[in-house]
Amino acid sequence: MAASASRTDPEPTQLAPAAQTAARGPAAAPLTGPPGGPTIRHEAPAIDVAALRRVFTLPGRRRAAVTAVDDVALHLQAGSFTALVGASGCGKSTLLQCIAGLDRPTSGTVRLLGTHTTALRPRDAARFRADHVGFIFQDDNLVSALSARDNVALPGRLRRRPLPRTAVDAALERLGLTGQARHLPHELSGGERQRVAIARVLASRPALVFADEPTAALDVAAGAEVLDWLVELSAMGTTVLMVTHDASAAARADEVLVMGAGRLMSEMPGGDADAVARAVLLTRGAGEAR
Ligand SMILES: Nc1ncnc2c1ncn2[C@@H]1O[C@H](COP(=O)(O)OP(=O)(O)OP(=O)(O)O)[C@@H](O)[C@H]1O
């Protein structure tokens, strides 16, 4: 795992405002790649972000601009599981979306697996995401017209390299979804839909997984199961970045980054939900993104 601080020291470390850098120590280069496909070794930081800013302007209201992400730098090693926490409106989802390539930052750079993704043309960025990135969101994870099995197989279609049927079936089985393989998303419970999203990641083995509030719509048991899988995915070499407002969920990560007013304010090891909750409270003075 890639945590730079000891698990026995749960107190947050204040980040120097000028640096705003969460650095991870070296981690063994994990092995990832589609089942049966070539093995890929990732030596560069899996996620490398520099001077990232995202300013939202409303048409005709330039004075009302909101700086949702303000000069963020971040270096996450392959195979790390990192949680991003902070008060509502502080910019967590915007940061995740900019890093994942679902939103375009106003300035700054993102390198994923050594590729300067913020410099890619939209078509190349979409191809990069199809090849290397998995998403697990609070909802809207699945294509509503596709069965659970076809949703799990979807990354192969997007990559134009179909996943082996055995890999799809094995992932469904591991998530306890064999009996629901032909169900459409609306025929599944919320927990089952999240498990399909996880089965999709398991079958396609992207190097990076971005999760935004993956447990928010679930009961405690189903949420704990999703977190167990995120821990397991990172143990298999997948780099996981998760946004959550839930201190207990964040504490399951190796490392917790605390955001306030668009900036990274502190970092701390996972493991202690109370310490995470206290660290978020300390950012309250910083308020929402400005
Ligand atoms: N498309 C948009 N247009 C204008 N402002 C936006 C847009 N998206 C987000 N914002 C603003 O950017 C700021 C950060 O929003 P963001 O959703 O990233 O926060 P968050 O920390 O994820 O919040 P929450 O925990 O409540 O989901 C907020 O002030 C929000 O109103």
The ligand as a MOL file (V3000), in Angstrom:
LIG
                    3D

  0  0  0     0  0            999 V3000
M  V30 BEGIN CTAB
M  V30 COUNTS 31 33 0 0 0
M  V30 BEGIN ATOM
M  V30 1 N -21.6870 22.9790 -12.8960 0
M  V30 2 C -21.5120 23.8820 -11.9290 0
M  V30 3 N -21.7580 25.1910 -12.1440 0
M  V30 4 C -21.5480 26.1170 -11.1760 0
M  V30 5 N -21.0980 25.8180 -9.9360 0
M  V30 6 C -20.8420 24.5170 -9.6610 0
M  V30 7 C -21.0360 23.4840 -10.6250 0
M  V30 8 N -20.7000 22.2940 -10.0610 0
M  V30 9 C -20.3210 22.5730 -8.8070 0
M  V30 10 N -20.4110 23.9000 -8.5560 0
M  V30 11 C -20.0610 24.5880 -7.3090 0
M  V30 12 O -18.7330 24.2140 -6.9720 0
M  V30 13 C -18.6280 24.0450 -5.5580 0
M  V30 14 C -18.1080 22.6450 -5.2610 0
M  V30 15 O -19.1200 21.6950 -5.6120 0
M  V30 16 P -18.8590 20.1150 -5.4440 0
M  V30 17 O -20.0810 19.4230 -5.9260 0
M  V30 18 O -17.5650 19.7870 -6.0640 0
M  V30 19 O -18.7250 20.0120 -3.8570 0
M  V30 20 P -18.7400 18.6990 -2.9560 0
M  V30 21 O -17.7080 18.9300 -1.9020 0
M  V30 22 O -18.6360 17.4910 -3.7820 0
M  V30 23 O -20.1900 18.8180 -2.2980 0
M  V30 24 P -21.1970 17.6780 -1.7320 0
M  V30 25 O -20.4580 16.9360 -0.6560 0
M  V30 26 O -22.3480 18.4640 -1.1900 0
M  V30 27 O -21.5730 16.8130 -2.9000 0
M  V30 28 C -19.9860 24.3450 -4.9820 0
M  V30 29 O -20.0120 25.6900 -4.5450 0
M  V30 30 C -20.9220 24.1480 -6.1500 0
M  V30 31 O -22.0680 24.9480 -6.0330 0
M  V30 END ATOM
M  V30 BEGIN BOND
M  V30 1 1 1 2
M  V30 2 1 2 3
M  V30 3 2 2 7
M  V30 4 2 3 4
M  V30 5 1 4 5
M  V30 6 2 5 6
M  V30 7 1 6 7
M  V30 8 1 6 10
M  V30 9 1 7 8
M  V30 10 2 8 9
M  V30 11 1 9 10
M  V30 12 1 10 11
M  V30 13 1 11 12
M  V30 14 1 11 30
M  V30 15 1 12 13
M  V30 16 1 13 14
M  V30 17 1 13 28
M  V30 18 1 14 15
M  V30 19 1 15 16
M  V30 20 2 16 17
M  V30 21 1 16 18
M  V30 22 1 16 19
M  V30 23 1 19 20
M  V30 24 2 20 21
M  V30 25 1 20 22
M  V30 26 1 20 23
M  V30 27 1 23 24
M  V30 28 2 24 25
M  V30 29 1 24 26
M  V30 30 1 24 27
M  V30 31 1 28 29
M  V30 32 1 28 30
M  V30 33 1 30 31
M  V30 END BOND
M  V30 END CTAB
M  END
